[in-house]
Amino acid sequence: MPALCLPQRKPVHIEDLVLQSATGDSVPVYVPNRGRGRAGRHMWVSADGRALWQELIGEKTPLPTAPAEDEDDVITFAEQEIDRACRAGEEGWFVSDGRPVRYLDQPTGGFTLPRMPVQRSRDPMRITTVERAAASAALGCPPWELGLCAGCGQLMRRYGRNAAMYCYVCRAVLDGR
């Protein structure tokens, strides 16, 4: 077994791999799978290891070339602040990304929403430690399993085993649809 004759190498950490790839000490290698046409393994090896591999298999696989960059393309800054406000549920049309515009009656993943649900209030709920302990005792769960109902925002057992997203009242409304 020739592998037992080679000295054991220490593991390579990601920081070292980034540095070695930048300096050219580690290079990418693609080893195609013989059973399937497009299947194979991509890995990083030393430059000497890649040269040895190419010598053993008798062929040189060319690396993919980077597309030529146009000198006319200039990166500019529009000097506009990024709008971080969530606009889900608001009326109107807002440009947020380059994806194609879908209309409300087009199917998106198996079901169609006739209209976006109304967005909840953005004001965070402030709960003191005493209130959290009292709610925990009343609901019979640890304090870290408490959360807000996804429908009405009432404090309930939201996390942990067998927890729900909606309180009993909201579930009754949803089941009655």
Phi, psi and omega in degrees: 000110183291337182293333180286341180280338182282143177291148181286137180257150176281155181294150180263126177274157186299324179297320179292322180296319178297315179296316181293325178289327179290325180273350179092004178286325175251134183229153180282145177225138174246124178249109182289148176277136183285335183283322184239153185292311186261350182285151179176186182237133172256134179207164176254129179226172177288158180298323177294321179296321178292320178297319178295318179298315180293328177291322181291318182273345174078015177217153177249123178268122181289143176284148177296139182270146178284140179295145180292134181270139177282137178288342181284337181287117180239132178278127180237161179247126184279352179058036176245140177289145177287131179275108183262007182284136176282126183252013181295131178090351179275151178283147177112178182239130182232136178273119179237334179203182186272008180290153181293150180285130175250140178271162186295335182268000177278141178289141179224086174084032172106337177213160183240130174269128179292332181199149178294142177296152181294136183282141180287171179296146180270357181285123180289147179273127180261120180239126179283167180296322179294316178296320179296318179294320179294317178294323178297316178293320181293323182271348178071041179218162176294155183299331183283353177266001179279145177198182182263143175298137180291341181267302187252347178085013179283146179291130183206176175279103188255332186241165179100185183291136178059030177272161182239164177274333184241148176287173183299320182295313181293324177295322178295321178294316180294323180289336182275000182301000000 
